Amino acid sequence: MTYKGYLIDLDGTIYRGSERIPAGEDFVRRLQEREIPHLFVTNNTTRTPEAVQQVLKELCCLDVPVAQIYTASLASVDYMNELGKEKTAYVIGEEGLKTAIWEAGYVEDTENPAYVVVGLDWNVTYEKLATATLAIQKGATFIGTNPDLNIPTERGLLPGAGALLAFLEAATRVKPVIIGKPQRIIMDKALERLGIDKSEAMVVGDNYLTDIRAGLDNGMDSLLVLTGFTSREDLVHLTPKPTYIIESLAEWSLDEN
C-alpha cells in the first residue's frame, strides 16, 4: 500500500548521536518534496523541540517546522494536564523535559510533589534519585518519559532513561506510568497531530523495543531500519516481526509497497 503519513524516530534513524545518516536525511527530503504528512516522534527528552529543529538543520541540513517535532516531554505534559492534579513536580531530566514542564505552569516541589517525572539526565546523582524515591513513596504519581534502556550514540549504546526508571522502581516497588514509545499515550497524541488514521500511517525507527513495538502494539504498520539499536541478528529472537525490515532508508519507496 501507499502510506499517507509517517511517524519517524530520530536517534538511530535520521542521525546517530552527532553522526549523520545520509539515507535518513534523503528520506525526509523525499517526504518534503512529495508533501507527505510526517511527524518526528522521539523518546529523547534531553532537547526542546526547538533544539531538535536546530540539530536537524545544522547536522542534517534539514528545514523542519518545530510543530513537526513531538517529544516524550510534550506527551508527558499532555498526560499530566489530562490527569488534572496539583501542578507541582519533581523532575529528573535535561532541559528539554524541564522546559516543557515548567512552561506548562508546573512548579518544582522536592518534598511532596504531585508528580515525579523522570527522563534521561546526563548529570544524575544519588541525591536526585533519593529525592525522587522519597516523593514516590509519599504518593507522587511516578511518570517515566520513555522506557529506553539504552540510546545509540557514536560511542555505542549508552544508558537511557529506562535504566534510571529501573533503579527507582527497585527502590520504591512502584511501576512508573510510561509515556513514550511504545505506549499508546504518545502514539495517540502523535496521530492526532499528524491528522492521519493509524490504518494509513507508518511507524519508522531503528529500535524494535520502542519504535517497532509502538506500531505492533497500537495496530500500525512498522518499518525497521537497521542503522541504530536493533541489528538483523537481534531479529532472530524477536516476535512478532515488523511489517518491513530494511538496511537503509535509501531502500524505501514512497510509492506502492
C-alpha positions in Angstrom: 0.0 0.0 0.0 0.9 3.7 -0.2 1.1 5.3 3.2 -0.4 8.7 3.7 1.6 9.7 6.7 4.8 8.7 8.7 5.7 8.8 12.4 9.5 8.9 12.3 12.1 8.3 15.0 15.2 10.4 15.2 18.1 8.9 17.2 19.5 6.0 15.1 17.1 6.7 12.2 17.9 10.2 10.9 21.1 10.7 12.9 23.2 8.7 15.4 24.4 11.0 18.2 26.4 13.7 16.3 26.8 11.4 13.3 24.7 12.0 10.2 22.8 9.2 8.5 22.6 10.4 4.9 19.9 7.9 3.8 17.7 9.2 6.7 18.2 12.8 5.5 17.3 11.9 1.9 14.2 10.1 3.1 13.0 13.2 4.9 13.7 15.3 1.8 11.7 13.0 -0.3 8.7 13.3 2.1 9.0 17.1 2.0 9.2 17.2 -1.8 6.1 15.0 -2.1 4.3 16.9 0.7 3.6 13.7 2.5 2.5 14.4 6.2 5.1 13.3 8.7 5.9 13.9 12.3 9.1 13.3 14.2 8.2 11.3 17.3 11.1 10.9 19.7 11.6 9.4 23.2 14.6 11.8 23.6 13.7 14.3 26.3 17.1 16.0 26.6 16.3 18.6 23.9 13.5 21.0 23.4 11.6 20.8 20.1 13.5 24.0 19.1 16.8 22.4 19.9 15.9 19.3 17.8 14.9 21.6 15.0 18.4 23.2 15.2 20.1 19.8 15.2 18.2 18.8 12.1 19.2 22.0 10.4 22.9 22.1 11.4 23.7 18.4 11.3 21.5 17.2 8.5 20.7 20.4 6.6 17.0 19.8 7.0 14.5 22.6 7.5 11.8 21.2 9.7 9.0 23.2 11.3 9.0 22.9 15.1 5.4 21.8 15.0 6.5 18.6 13.3 8.6 17.6 16.3 6.8 15.7 19.1 8.9 14.7 22.0 8.1 12.4 25.0 8.4 15.6 27.1 5.4 17.2 25.3 3.5 13.9 25.6 4.3 13.8 29.3 2.9 17.3 29.8 -0.2 16.4 27.8 -0.8 13.4 30.1 -0.2 15.4 33.3 -2.7 18.0 32.1 -5.3 15.4 31.5 -4.9 13.9 35.0 -5.5 17.4 36.4 -3.7 17.0 39.7 -1.9 19.9 41.5 0.7 21.5 39.2 3.7 20.5 41.3 6.5 18.2 40.1 10.0 16.9 40.9 11.8 16.3 37.6 14.9 14.3 36.8 16.0 15.2 33.3 17.6 17.6 31.0 16.5 21.0 29.5 14.0 19.5 27.1 12.0 17.9 29.8 12.2 20.6 32.4 11.4 23.4 29.9 8.2 21.6 28.7 7.0 21.1 32.3 7.8 24.5 33.7 6.4 26.3 30.6 3.2 24.4 31.1 2.8 26.1 34.5 4.2 23.4 36.9 6.4 24.4 39.8 9.1 22.4 41.4 8.5 20.7 44.8 11.2 18.5 46.2 9.2 17.4 49.3 5.7 16.5 48.4 5.1 16.9 44.6 2.0 15.7 42.8 4.3 14.2 40.1 7.8 12.7 39.8 8.8 12.8 36.2 12.0 11.0 35.1 13.8 11.2 31.8 17.4 10.9 30.8 19.7 13.0 32.9 23.3 13.4 31.9 24.2 14.6 35.5 22.1 12.3 37.6 23.2 11.9 41.2 22.4 9.6 44.1 20.8 12.6 45.8 18.4 13.3 42.9 17.4 9.6 42.9 16.9 9.7 46.7 14.7 12.8 46.4 12.6 11.1 43.7 12.4 7.9 45.8 11.1 9.6 48.9 8.5 11.6 46.8 7.2 8.5 45.1 6.9 6.7 48.5 4.8 9.6 49.7 2.3 9.1 46.8 3.6 11.2 43.9 2.5 9.9 40.5 5.6 8.3 39.0 6.0 9.1 35.3 8.7 7.8 33.1 9.1 9.7 29.9 10.3 6.6 28.0 11.4 3.1 28.6 14.7 3.1 26.5 17.3 1.2 28.4 20.0 2.4 26.0 20.5 5.2 23.5 22.5 4.8 20.3 25.4 7.2 20.0 28.7 7.4 18.1 30.3 5.9 21.3 27.9 2.9 21.3 24.8 2.1 23.3 24.8 4.3 26.4 22.4 4.0 29.4 19.0 5.5 28.7 16.0 6.8 30.8 14.8 3.3 31.3 17.9 2.5 33.3 17.0 5.3 35.7 13.4 4.1 35.9 14.6 0.6 36.8 16.6 2.0 39.7 13.6 3.9 41.1 11.2 1.1 40.6 13.5 -1.2 42.5 13.8 1.4 45.3 10.1 2.1 45.6 8.4 -1.0 44.3 6.2 1.4 42.3 5.9 0.9 38.5 6.1 4.2 36.5 3.5 5.3 34.0 5.4 5.2 30.8 4.6 7.9 28.3 6.9 7.4 25.3 7.1 4.7 22.6 5.9 2.0 22.5 3.0 3.3 24.7 -0.4 4.2 23.4 -0.3 7.6 25.1 2.3 9.1 22.8 1.1 7.4 19.7 -2.5 8.5 20.0 -1.3 12.1 20.6 1.1 11.9 17.6 -1.6 10.6 15.3 -3.9 13.5 16.4 -1.2 15.9 15.4 -0.5 14.2 12.1 -4.2 14.1 11.3 -3.9 10.6 9.7 -5.8 7.5 10.7 -3.5 4.8 12.1 -4.5 2.4 9.3 -2.9 4.7 6.8 0.2 5.7 8.8 3.6 4.0 9.1 5.9 4.0 12.2 9.6 4.3 11.2 12.5 3.6 13.5 15.7 1.7 14.5 14.6 0.2 17.8 12.4 -2.8 17.9 11.6 -2.5 21.6 10.2 1.1 21.2 9.6 2.2 17.7 8.5 -1.1 16.2 6.6 -2.2 19.3 4.8 1.2 19.1 3.4 0.1 15.7 2.8 -3.6 16.6 1.1 -2.8 20.0 -1.1 0.0 18.6 -2.3 -1.5 15.3 0.0 0.3 12.9 2.4 -0.9 10.2 6.1 -0.6 11.0 9.3 -0.1 9.2 12.5 -1.2 10.9 15.7 0.4 9.6 19.0 -1.3 10.7 21.0 1.8 11.3 20.8 2.1 15.0 19.8 0.0 18.0 18.3 -3.3 16.6 20.5 -5.5 14.4 19.4 -8.2 12.0 20.9 -10.8 14.4 18.6 -9.5 17.1 15.5 -10.2 15.0 16.0 -13.9 15.2 14.8 -13.8 18.7 12.1 -11.2 18.3 8.4 -11.8 17.5 6.2 -10.6 16.0 8.2 -9.2 13.2 7.9 -5.6 11.8 5.9 -5.1 8.7 9.1 -4.3 6.8 12.8 -4.5 7.5 15.4 -2.6 5.5 19.1 -2.0 5.9 18.8 1.7 5.0 16.0 4.2 4.3 17.6 4.6 0.8 15.8 1.3 0.1 12.3 2.6 0.9 9.9 3.7 -1.8 7.2 6.2 -1.0 5.0 4.6 -3.7 3.2 1.2 -3.5 4.9 -1.3 -1.2 
